[in-house]
């Protein structure tokens, strides 16, 4: 289905504009990413409807993306693995946030661990998108750590159980997504920027 949709869209683009093969390849990659994102979101939303947690699912997804954007992290090599893992995480985490009562001291301990891991491992790049520029890596690192600190602080002071837990679980999930262990588990290269010459790099 994915190949059929992408093929139709590329043919329509070819008929209306003149692009080189290289440009069409880039466009096809972008369209594929959008297709996967939309279909994944639709399927996860349907699962959330079954669990009657649509609002909580969307809120957690929004909260999580604030920590995901600067720290990056693992991308599954196959779309079905991405769909399965994303569904488990983004349905499971809101459910945990709804039903769990986590003591304040435990949140503080977990928060300190998350801040340390974020400082140690963020940003975590991929072999397709290595973050080579040292200054850019440093900016992303401090953005990640700052976002993590803010989220943990909100978790500690927020009186609403769901939001308190969601702002704690988002950094927890992301710490797993940027850890060397998870990259090794999925047999993906870690610290990909080390394979490139950093002098003059602007990626």
NORHU-V101913 format. One record per helix or strand of 2 or more residues. SS is the DSSP state (helix for helix, strand for strand). FROM is the first residue (numbers start at 1). LEN is the number of residues. If there is no record, write none. Layout:
((SS,FROM,LEN) (SS,FROM,LEN))
This chain:
((helix,2,15) (helix,21,31) (helix,54,18) (helix,79,21) (helix,104,18) (helix,134,24) (helix,161,17) (helix,180,6) (helix,192,4))
